[in-house]
């Protein structure tokens, strides 16, 4: 799926549960950092088709890096994903 930059940027600035142009933000999380950028993973639900879509974007790491989500793209490509339940083990002090 492809979205225009303005819509994708609005979704990137959204919070989980927020609905923008028929898409619900499911996940918007930081996944990595570099010296100049912070990388994020964005997963949205297309409420019309009930399908999930994922893309990645980066923003400037400091006020000196003027980098906004999807700044250098004409259209933003999203890949279809599906929700998967994951069970994990945690260890706590006794």
N, C-alpha and C positions, 0 to 999 in steps of 0.2 A: 504494500500500500504506500502511496506517496501523498504527502500533505504539503500545502504551501508553507513557507517559512513562518509567516505570521501566526498561523494556527499552531504549528509545532512549537513555536516559542512560547505562546500562551500556555500550552500544556506543560512545557518545561518549568514555567513559573508557578504551575498549579501544585496543590497539595493532594495527597491521597484522599479519595472520596469526592473531590471537586469535579463537576461536570462542565465541560467547555465544548461547545459546538457538537454535541452529541457523543463526545468521548469522555469517559470517566477515568481520571488518573488513578491507577492502581498502585504503582510503585514509582517513586522518584527518589533514588538513592545515590549517594556518592560511592563510587566503586574503586577509584584510584586517584592518585595525585602525581604531579610532576612539579618541577621547579616553578613553572609558569601557569599551569592549568590544573583545574579540578575536574575530573571526569565523572559523569553521571550516567545511570541507567534509568530509562523511562519506559514504563509499561502502561498502556492504556487499554480500556475496554471500549470497543465500538458498540454502543448500546443498540444500534439498529440491527446489526448482524450477529451480536453476541460473540464476537471474535476478539482475541487479545493480540496486541501488537507491541513490539519492542524496538527501541532505538537507543543510541548513545549520543551524548553531547558533552561539551566542555565549556567551562567559564573561567575567567581569569582568576588566578590564585590570590592576587593582591589588588589593591586599588590602582596600582600602576599598570596592570595588564587590562587593557580595554577589550575584553573578549566576551561576547554574548553567545547564548546558545544558537547553533546553526548559522553563524555569521557568514560563512563562506559558501553557503549552499543556495541553489535556486529552489529546489524541492527537497523535502526530507523523506528518505526511504525508511520505512518501518518493516520489520520482519514479523511474520505471524508466529505466535508462541501459544502454549497452552499451560494452564495452571496444573501444577503437580504437587501433591502433598508430600512433604519431607518430614521424616521423624529423625530427631537427633538426640544424642546422649550428652548430658552435661554432668559435671562432677562438682559436688558441693562438699564443704567441710562437714564432718560428723560432729 
